[in-house]
Amino acid sequence: MKPLQTDLSIFKKLKLEKPPVAINYCFHKPEGVEKLNKSLGLCEMVKEAQDRGKPFYFTKDDENCVGKMFLGMTEDPQPPRRSDGGNLGVKLQVFQSGRPNLRLRTFIPTLEKGSVNYMLYTPFDKIKYEPELFVITGNPTQAELLLRAMTTTTGEMYESRSTVVGACSQLYIYPYVSGKVNYLVAGLSFGMRGRKIYPEGTIIVSIPHQWLPIIAQNLKDMEWVPGYNLTRDEFVERDHRITEENIRESQNP
């Protein structure tokens, strides 16, 4: 793993209730790090790192849902899930028939089998290596800053991609393999809602390593409150005034 070089100090300014977490996808066992001492789902690991306050890693033996399958650590832990015609989703009262359950599976990204053996989770103040995924949980105001920091120099479109089940894959595998920032609102995912991981409305933002230096730098450079502290009428008046000034300038270059 590459030693940390990106300056992450700007993220302290967000005043997050829970610290950001760095995730690294490891083939070799991380040295000098404790192994997870409990059984959790992949969707619970970020919160565990936030609450624990120190790094840990897990293997396929520590993950108690389908996350280990999505990570390529193992085959489906319950083989009938692949051959039941999607009936598991019906029995879980998520789908009305097996057809939509089977269709949804085509949207769930997975890693190549055997490519990852260990998942390393490090809370913000203990990060020593460049994160391969940087996960932040916060409120809509904090998430808006992160997403605007992504687009302010790039014009990149906001993307929220998820599925009713397998949302852990959309948050913790899709950004890693696609290189795209993704976010999800807590309360929309079947498993995460059932496991009661975050309060409803919490925004979970997953930032892949390609975007982390860009977002960090843009957070330093950009205006954090571009008129948001104005009243509704003041905001509209400001918008109209600036728009009219821009029209006049464009007509008289």
Secondary structure by P-SEA (a helix, b strand, c coil): cccccccaaaaaaacccbbbbbbbbccccccccccccccccccaaaaaaaaacbbbbbcccccccccccccccccccccccccccccccccccccccaaaaaaaaaaccccccccccbbbbbccccccccccbbbbbbcaaaaaaaaaaacccccbbbbbbbcccccccccccccccccbbbbbcccccaaaaaaccccccbbbbbbcccaaaaaaaaaacccccccccccaaaaaaaaaaaaaaaaaaaacc
